[in-house]
């Protein structure tokens, strides 16, 4: 053969056996990948209905109990219908109210929405033709509803998960629920709609900010728990609200809701100040905050000075995962004065060396009696999990949920939309991580945005059975 021309490869007769037929000679393996099961929109819609019915059976009743100042005899849509309209906007990840409205009456979606919210297709107010309300009507209703009872619904959902003991395996030392706190931009201020907005140093309001408190779930993800709008303004000092002040308002709310539960709060270096540490210790809560030299320079220098005097407070741990080899070295210094005058804290340092990089982590905590095993468990369950709330914000901003998008030009409605967004996030995280991706391979291989759009297609194309059985168990792959 000519130079540079590849010879024909011989077939492997030991692997490609002859078959009965017109031509029984060995042949090559067909090119390409085997066909895999595709996404099933019908199954997604049916499983969602069963999930809500089994895990949150009182969701429609919670919506129905919200204040409704309308004259019911003049209204076509129930209050529950209006709130489920907003909920499906976020669950299907339409991205905007206008995008959801374009197909709100397509197929059997009006019938299925009625099955979910309780205002069924045979309601006499529909006159035999069920429809879905528009975004303007839902926004107008949200603008007339007090945000406080709407914001309580995510807390009611988390309380139900606690009652069912679904969050037990994620508790620190089997005693403390891990709460991660952080702030994020709720939405950008539309021109002419600056009520409750923050200027960020400029003269005109640019965005609205919210402080979010999420609880760590067994699957390694965070569930929205409580939130506080950062929109207060002191008229005497003419100062804007800040994240720490919002946290101080959030603490008594959390204590009133769960006066006897043990919590461990996780936050970034912004919270590593004496007043916040004293506040957490006053409520008998544990805390683990990121620790930076610039935030507490005096304490940082004291920690470095005492580090050689505690040589036994060290631990070296090698990762057993061959795919992610790492060497982790821990050092810690205890009995450092921090918080109230009679309170102390411990600073934990971790140096992690991987084939790609070397990283130093530092935390400050009031967890007592730290041994080698307790330090490792504490860091893995708290400090190294703070990214979960960042992952939550990132998913809501970039995966079609609509965080930072302006859904309405009313401050009250905006707060209520954010609360319903958290309701949708709790449902989706549990539905996807605890049920759909665990049972169906096509769900595990697909992106969550694609699954959400498939869910919308399923709700429009297939009518939900009225007697669908509720989901029995909810499990997590940990």
Secondary structure, DSSP 8 states (H G I E B T S, - for coil): --TT--------TTTS---SSS--S-----SS--------HHHHHHHHHHHHHHH-TTHHHHHHTS---S-GGG-SS-HHHHHHHHHHHHHTT-SSHHHHHTTTTSTTHHHHHHHHHS--TT-GGGTT------HHHHHHHHHTS-HHHHHHHHHHHHHHHHHTTTTGGGSBTTTBEEEEEEEEEEEE--TT--TT-B-TTSSS--EEEEEEEEEE-TTS-EEEEEEEE---EETTTTEE--HHHHHHHHHHHHHHHSTT--EEEEE-GGG-SHHHHHHHHHTT-EEEEE--TTTSHHHHHHHHHHHTT-TTSEEEEE---GGG-EEEEEEEEEEEE-SSTT-EEEEEEEEEEESS-EEEEEEEE---S--HHHHHHHHHHTGGGTHHHHHHHHHHHHSSS-TB----S-HHHHHHHHHHHHHHHHHHHHHIIIIIHHH-HHHHHS-HHHHHHHHHHHHHHS---TT-----------
